[in-house]
Amino acid sequence: MTNIASHIHPMISHFPVVLIITGFIAETLNKFRKQSFFLQNIGYYFQIIGTIAIILAVLTGLIFTDEPKGNASEIGELHEKIAYFAMSILIISTFFKYYINHKNIVNKKNLNISYILYFLSLIAIIYTGLLGGILVYDYLLK
């Protein structure tokens, strides 16, 4: 019989991936195509919600999942480390974006820094998801 709690992390972990990818696409369209208040807000609010979601994903991973055994333990450790990095860079990115918006210091330099931080968090989240998929499909389900 399967432990119900072990399914909480996989159910939660998809949200930050989708939110950050979608938010970053909106941010990119806003930056390089036509400046749009709608796209700007979608990128920003998805970033905020995605930050909350990644915190929940990391917490549920720590609380509800077992340590992988054997060959899977190396992938599991890397997955965890990259998840911490992704969460950290996303928190920094989100607070920076919040700060420049609310202190009204929105300028090209600050927007570029914010965009680069968002991009780094996107790459880290995608890599975390890839490692999670490898862990599950190549090791745990075999």
Summary of the structure (lengths in Angstrom):
residues: 142
radius of gyration: 16.7
end to end distance: 17.1
largest distance: 56.0
contacts: 420
relative contact order: 0.14
helix: 85%
strand: 0%
